[in-house]
């Protein structure tokens, strides 16, 4: 696991947390000594069982755009999958991503998606072959294709639910086709693409097992899927600070950070979808901010605000000030900045083909593992 610390974003409009928040920080000071040693497992949003696992991130409020249950988004891209847990409001997520793509300076908030998109592209380059036809699921403004060249990828389809993001796509030398489509309902035929990639999009999918099965379906035999998504301890500092402040000010707390998939379950989900030769690894990226409010502002600018159906409509001003003070007290750096941790899961899976290497049949080995301990002795006798 690697941890990359990105430079602090300097702002002129750094907000003061105020005396109300400082008073709360003093009252929780005794708890801070204990909490610094652990990451408050009781503060985390509970992870759902593997069959119904969902993923997501970010914080934010806003009035729910519909009732909890079957999302109205299904009327745009098809019916919801039978038995799927409807955790995220996909209509709201589409509005959030469209709003973020319309901002005057979208590049101001693209630093994290650019970084992760580059790392996904690096994994494409690690495969010693070219891909005539590729698909980018949840492409946004094209953060992966921006780092690829036409010698590796002949043509790429970029699919996203936000039309404004597709209109403001980043320049690339690869011939590109833009498709307005949902990650949960891919409008492509079987055995179409040699490569499917996805960066920081699948954590907002309601039915992740179904999404993996659709990716496997559109891949050609011996095709590869390379993806990245938020997971694990992403934004644990923000989650714990908000929950402690709500407990102190309001006597209870609501989930402000969406649920995440555990890295231990990704391999099972990919295997159930039909992928083989799986690789799953994790990275941590830490970004320093002047304060908690800048963290929340950047999440909104990325289009990563919370869209869970059970999100709280609003946060009181005193609770926000208290959370900012707790954030600074518990996790603040020596220079006065505060860190925000993003844990990224990277996954690689191949669609089966007869030409792929397969494990030998059980019992076909000619050398015992017990003989491996004698290899140094045998080599020394051979030299003599």
N, C-alpha and C positions, 0 to 999 in steps of 0.2 A: 504494500500500500504506500503510495506517495502522497505527500501533502504539499501543494503549491500555494504560496501566499502571494496574491496579487497586490499591486500597489494600492495604497489608500486613496480613495476618491476625495479630493479636497473640494470643499464647498464654502462659499461665503455666507450662506444662510443657515449655519449650524444652529439648531434650536436649543434653548436652555431647558433643562428638565424641570426647573422650578422647585420651590421649597416643598411643595406637597409630595413630590416624588422622593426628595431627599429624606423626608421624615419616614416614609415607608422603608427606604433603604436602611435607615438606622434600626427600624423595628425588626427587619429580617437579617441583620448583621450576624446574629448568633447562629442563624441557620446557614449562612453563607459558608462558614468554616466547614460544616459537614457536607454541604452540597458541592463544594469545589472538588471533592474527592470522587464524586460520582456524577452521573449525568441524569439524575432524577428519572429512573425508569418508570416511576408511577406518573410522571408528567407526560409521557409520550402517548400519542394517540394510539390506542390498541390496534395491533396488526391483526387483520382478519385471517381466518383459516385459508390454507393454500387454495382450496377450490373456489373461494370467493374473494381472493386477494385483490386489492386495488392499490393504486399508487398515485402520488401527487405531491404537491408542495405549495408553499407560499402562504401568505397571510393576507387578510383583507376582509372587509365587511361587504355591505351592500344588501339590498332587499332581495330575497329569493325571487327569481323570475318565473317560478311555477311551483306547483305542488310536488311534494316528494312522491316518487313512484315512477311510473313510466314517463321518461322525458319527452317533451314535445319535439325534441330534436329528431326523434325517429321519423317524424313526418317529412323531414327534409331529405334524409338519406336512407330510408328504409325502416322497418320495424326493429325494435330492440330485440336482442337475442333472448330466446326463452330461458328463464331461470337466472338471468344475469342480475347481479346486484347493482342497482342504479344509485351510485354514490355521488356522481358528479353531474352538475347541470351543464350539459354540452352546449345548450343555446347560450348560456352566459359565458362559457369559455370562448365560444366563437366571437362574441361581442368584445370580450377583453382583448383577444389577440388582434381583432380589427382595430380597436382603439389604439393599442400600442403601435401598430404599424402606421397609423396616421399621424403620429407625433412629429413635430418639426425636426427633431434631432433623434431619429431612431438609433443611430450608431452610438449614441451616448449610453445606451443600455444593452448593447449587443456584445459586450466584452466577454461575458460568461458563455453565451451560445457560440461565439466565434472560437473561444478556446476549446470547448468540447467538440465542436464540429471539426476543428483541425485534428483533434486526437482520433476521431472516428476515421477521418481521411487517412491518417497515418496507418491505421489498421488495414485499410484497403490497399495501400501501397505495399504492405508487408506480404501480401499474397502475390506470388510470382505468376500472374496471368492478367489478361485484359478482359474487360466486360463490355460486350457490344451494346447491351441494353440494361439500364439500371433504373431503380425506383427509389425515391427519397420520400418516406412516409412522415408527415408532419414537418415538411421542409421549412416552414416559416419563410424567411427571406433568402433561403438557399445557403445555409451556413456550412454544409458539407461540400456541395458542388463548387463552392467558391475556392476550395483548397485542392480540387482535383483537376486533372488535365485530360485532354482528348486522347492521349496515348494510352491511358488506362481505361477510361470510360468513353465509349463511342457516342452514346446518347442517353439522356437521363430524363425521366418523368418526375416532376416535383408535385406532390399532392399535399394539400393542406385544407383545413376547414375555413380559413380566413382569406377571403378574396383580396383584402387590402395588402396582406403580406405577399401574396403572389404577384400583385401589381408592382410592388416595390422590391422585386427580386434583385439580389446582388449580381454583378456581372461575372460571367464565367465563359471560358472558351469552348465549353461543351455544348453541343446542340441540346436545347431544352424544350420540353413540353410541359405546360402548367395545367394542372388538373385540380378542380375544386372537388374534394372528396374527403370523406370521413375516414379516420384511421380504423374505425370499427366495421366499416362496410366498403371494402376496396372494390372498385368497379372494373376489375381486370380479369382476363381469362386465365385458365390454368396453364402452367408451364410457359409463362411469358417472359420473365426477367432472369438475367444471369446474376444480378446483384440487387439486394434490397438493403437500404440503409435507413437509419432513423436516429435522430439526435434530440433528446430532451422533449419528447412528445408523448411517449407511451405511458408516462406516469399519470396522465389525465384520462386514460381509457377506462371505461366502466368494466368491460369484460376482457381482461388481458389474455386469458387462455384462448378465447376466440380470435383475438387479434393475431396471436402467434400462429394459429392454424391458418388464417387467411394469408399471412405472409408466406407460410410454407406452401400453400396452394398456388400462389402466383409465381413462385420460383420454378425455374427449370431444374431437372435433375442435375446434380452436382453444382447447383447454385448455392450462394452463400448469403446469409443474413448477418449484418453487423449493426448493432444498435447500442444506444446509450440512454440512460434514464436516471432521474433522481431516485434516491432510496435511502434506507437506513436512518442515519442520524442527521440528515439534511435539516438545517435551520433549527437544531436543538436548542441553541441559545435563545432564539426568538420565542420558540414554543414555551420553554420553561419560564421565561421572564413574564410573558403575558399571563400564563396560568397562575403564577405566584401573585401577580398584581391583582388579578380578578378574585383570587381566594381572599386576599387581604381587604379589598375594597368592597366586594359584592357578595362574599360568602360562598362562592362557587365559581366554576369556570366552564367555558365552552371551547370546542375545538376550533382553533384558528389556523392550524397547520394541517393540511390534508393527510390522509393515511398513506403509508409507503409500503412497497414490497420489500421483503427481506431477501438478501442476496442468496441465502440458502435455498430459497424456493424458485429462483429463476431457472436453475438447471432442470428441476422437475417440470416446470411449465413448458420449457422448450422441448424437453424429451417427450412429453405428452402430445405436443403439437406435431411430432414426427422428425424433429431435427436430430442429427447425430454429430459426432466429433465436436462436442460442445466445449466452449471456453468462456468462463465468467470471471472477471476480475473487477477490482474496485479502486477508485482514486478519491482523494479528498482535495478540494480546492477551497482555500480560505481567502476571503476578501475582507479587507479592513475598511470600515466606514466611520465617518465622524460621530454617528449616533444611531439609535434604533430607528428614528424617523427616516433617515436616509436609506436604511435597509429596506423599509417598507415602500419607499418611493421607487427604488430601483426594481423591486419585485413587480410593482404595478407597471413600470415602463417596459419590463420584459414580457408582459402579458401573463405573468405567473401568479396573479392574485388568486385567492381561494375561491373555488366555485362549488364546494360541497353543498348538498341540499340542506344539511343541518348546521350551516354556518350561522353565527350570530349576526343580526342585522347591523349592529353598531357597537362601538366601544365608547364608554364615557371618557370625558377628558381627563378626569382624575386618575382613572385606571391606566390610560395611556402614559401619563406623566410618571406614575408609579412604575410601570413596566420599563420605561426608559431608564429610570434610576437603578432599578434592579439589574437590568442588562449591563449597565456600566459598572456596577459594584461587583457583580459575579464574574463577568467575562471581560471587562475592560483591559486594554493594553496599557503599558506604562506611558505611552505618548498621548493617552486620552482617547484613542480610537477604540472601536469595538469590532470584534471579528464576527463574520457570518460564515458558517461552514456548510459546504455543499458536498455531499457524498454522491459520487457518480458510479453507477454500475455499467460496465461494458460487457457485451455478450456477443458471441460468434457461434453460429450454428449452420450446418450444411444439410442440404437435401440429398437424400440417398441416391447413389448411382453405383452401378456394378464396378466401375473403374476405381472406386475409392478403396483405400486400405481398410482391411477388416481384421479383427483379432483372430488369432489361430484357434482351432477347435480345442476344447478342453481335453487335456491328457496327451496332446501332441508334442509337448516339450521334450527335448532330448537332454537337457541339463537341469539338474536340481538346484534350487536356490541355496541349499546347504553347501553346494560345491563352490559358490561364489566366494565364500570366506577363505578358500584355499587357493584363490587365483594368484595371489602374490607369491606363494610358495612354488606354484607350478611355473610361473614366469622366471623366478630366480633359478630353478633347475634347468629351464630351457636355455638360459644364457650361458650356464656352465657347460 
